[in-house]
Amino acid sequence: MDIAGKVAVVTGGSAGIGLAIAKALADAGAGAIVIGDIDDTKGEAAVAGIIDKGAKSVYKHTDVSNADKVRALYEEAVNNFGQVDIAFNNAGIMLGEPGWPDVGIEQVGRVVKINLLGVMYGTRVAVDVMSKTGGGIVINTASPAGFGPMPNDPMYSSTKAAIINFSFSCVTLQASHNIRVNTIMPGVTDTAILNKSGDGNAPAEWLQPLLGMINILTVEDIAKGAIDVIEDDSRVGEALSIENPAETGGEVGYIRLKDNTAFHERALGR
Ligand SMILES: NC(=O)c1ccc[n+]([C@@H]2O[C@H](COP(=O)([O-])OP(=O)(O)OC[C@H]3O[C@@H](n4cnc5c(N)ncnc54)[C@H](O)[C@@H]3O)[C@@H](O)[C@H]2O)c1
């Protein structure tokens, strides 16, 4: 997809990876970027930064765990800019303290609703909206954490695993609706979510040894991977793992995973 002139919706776009992706879209010539987030102050600042780059932008307060609010976010995009071409379902949280299994049951549901249902709601509405204008691309933010156990925060790792599977399962939307659905899986990246794994001021104790061992990625590293996926129309049903330089010999690495199971091939009618 040529990003020039396109309209994008980015959830969790007030800060961190979502903000970097919103800025990278503006740098790539996107016509308009609609930010949905719950941090209104940072959201309005994000919009100002995007407008400075020459794109149009609006912010809408959106809790992605609420399907009606997610629909309203897309309606805001259509009302302002006529269509949506790029949907970035990116908002996500970690469990925070106390970790598993001491966490309160409400927080268990909160993580699942934001991380997983938020992605499902966003994808569902994107299908409705994009179908009216001939298609588009959906990118969902998962994590390499989705591939392994995470004893202190299994809500995070299991919702991320589910996003990978959900997005693989949406591959048929390309044939049926001309909508490419892909996943990005950022390695550990320097954002506020690291402190949110703990008490908000510092990473959780269980995470700190890992952080001391690795080179942490920048949000720009992740945005570059996302832009590559958007621009390359051949990439569909893919989960892009954006790897730590320390594990790839000094450069940011990309591992492209694709669901090529026989079942998947049958689902595609091949
Ligand atoms: N930073 C990492 O190391 C890392 C690694 C892998 C995956 N990820 C994923 O990347 C995504 C972005 O995380 P980040 O690292 O930029 O974190 P971040 O905390 O910097 O940004 C998350 C954004 O989501 C927003 N948000 C939180 N709850 C929301 C809700 N209910 N509705 C709408 N917006 C909400 C926050 O206000 C914030 O702006 C998340 O899905 C996260 O799981 C991050």
The ligand as an SDF file (V2000), in Angstrom:
LIG
                    3D

 44 48  0  0  0  0  0  0  0  0999 V2000
    7.0970   -1.8470   25.0310 N   0  0  0  0  0  0  0  0  0  0  0  0
    7.3190   -3.1380   24.8560 C   0  0  0  0  0  0  0  0  0  0  0  0
    8.3420   -3.6930   25.2550 O   0  0  0  0  0  0  0  0  0  0  0  0
    6.3060   -3.9630   24.1110 C   0  0  0  0  0  0  0  0  0  0  0  0
    6.6920   -5.2360   23.6550 C   0  0  0  0  0  0  0  0  0  0  0  0
    5.7660   -6.0150   22.9850 C   0  0  0  0  0  0  0  0  0  0  0  0
    4.4870   -5.5350   22.7590 C   0  0  0  0  0  0  0  0  0  0  0  0
    4.1460   -4.3030   23.2070 N   0  0  0  0  0  0  0  0  0  0  0  0
    2.7780   -3.8530   22.9390 C   0  0  0  0  0  0  0  0  0  0  0  0
    2.7990   -2.6250   22.2530 O   0  0  0  0  0  0  0  0  0  0  0  0
    1.5710   -1.9470   22.5050 C   0  0  0  0  0  0  0  0  0  0  0  0
    1.8600   -0.5120   22.9040 C   0  0  0  0  0  0  0  0  0  0  0  0
    2.5400   -0.5460   24.1430 O   0  0  0  0  0  0  0  0  0  0  0  0
    3.6690    0.5190   24.5400 P   0  0  0  0  0  0  0  0  0  0  0  0
    4.8820   -0.2270   24.8380 O   0  0  0  0  0  0  0  0  0  0  0  0
    3.7010    1.6080   23.5550 O   0  0  0  0  0  0  0  0  0  0  0  0
    3.0640    1.0080   25.9370 O   0  0  0  0  0  0  0  0  0  0  0  0
    2.6290    2.4410   26.4750 P   0  0  0  0  0  0  0  0  0  0  0  0
    2.1330    2.1900   27.8370 O   0  0  0  0  0  0  0  0  0  0  0  0
    3.7200    3.4240   26.2670 O   0  0  0  0  0  0  0  0  0  0  0  0
    1.4370    2.8590   25.4940 O   0  0  0  0  0  0  0  0  0  0  0  0
    0.1940    2.2440   25.5710 C   0  0  0  0  0  0  0  0  0  0  0  0
   -0.8600    3.2480   25.1740 C   0  0  0  0  0  0  0  0  0  0  0  0
   -2.1250    2.5900   25.2490 O   0  0  0  0  0  0  0  0  0  0  0  0
   -3.0420    3.4380   25.9410 C   0  0  0  0  0  0  0  0  0  0  0  0
   -4.0980    2.6570   26.5650 N   0  0  0  0  0  0  0  0  0  0  0  0
   -4.0520    1.9360   27.6930 C   0  0  0  0  0  0  0  0  0  0  0  0
   -5.2430    1.4070   27.9680 N   0  0  0  0  0  0  0  0  0  0  0  0
   -6.0660    1.7910   26.9700 C   0  0  0  0  0  0  0  0  0  0  0  0
   -7.4420    1.5780   26.6910 C   0  0  0  0  0  0  0  0  0  0  0  0
   -8.2120    0.8600   27.5160 N   0  0  0  0  0  0  0  0  0  0  0  0
   -7.9650    2.1230   25.5690 N   0  0  0  0  0  0  0  0  0  0  0  0
   -7.1940    2.8750   24.7450 C   0  0  0  0  0  0  0  0  0  0  0  0
   -5.9020    3.1320   24.9680 N   0  0  0  0  0  0  0  0  0  0  0  0
   -5.3450    2.5970   26.0700 C   0  0  0  0  0  0  0  0  0  0  0  0
   -2.1760    4.1940   26.9420 C   0  0  0  0  0  0  0  0  0  0  0  0
   -2.8140    5.3660   27.4140 O   0  0  0  0  0  0  0  0  0  0  0  0
   -0.9190    4.4470   26.1360 C   0  0  0  0  0  0  0  0  0  0  0  0
   -1.0150    5.6510   25.4030 O   0  0  0  0  0  0  0  0  0  0  0  0
    0.8420   -2.7360   23.5750 C   0  0  0  0  0  0  0  0  0  0  0  0
   -0.1370   -3.5750   22.9830 O   0  0  0  0  0  0  0  0  0  0  0  0
    1.9520   -3.5850   24.1670 C   0  0  0  0  0  0  0  0  0  0  0  0
    1.4680   -4.7620   24.7480 O   0  0  0  0  0  0  0  0  0  0  0  0
    5.0150   -3.4960   23.8760 C   0  0  0  0  0  0  0  0  0  0  0  0
  1  2  1  0
  2  3  2  0
  2  4  1  0
  4  5  1  0
  4 44  2  0
  5  6  2  0
  6  7  1  0
  7  8  2  0
  8  9  1  0
  8 44  1  0
  9 10  1  0
  9 42  1  0
 10 11  1  0
 11 12  1  0
 11 40  1  0
 12 13  1  0
 13 14  1  0
 14 15  2  0
 14 16  1  0
 14 17  1  0
 17 18  1  0
 18 19  2  0
 18 20  1  0
 18 21  1  0
 21 22  1  0
 22 23  1  0
 23 24  1  0
 23 38  1  0
 24 25  1  0
 25 26  1  0
 25 36  1  0
 26 27  1  0
 26 35  1  0
 27 28  2  0
 28 29  1  0
 29 30  1  0
 29 35  2  0
 30 31  1  0
 30 32  2  0
 32 33  1  0
 33 34  2  0
 34 35  1  0
 36 37  1  0
 36 38  1  0
 38 39  1  0
 40 41  1  0
 40 42  1  0
 42 43  1  0
M  CHG  2   8   1  16  -1
M  END
$$$$
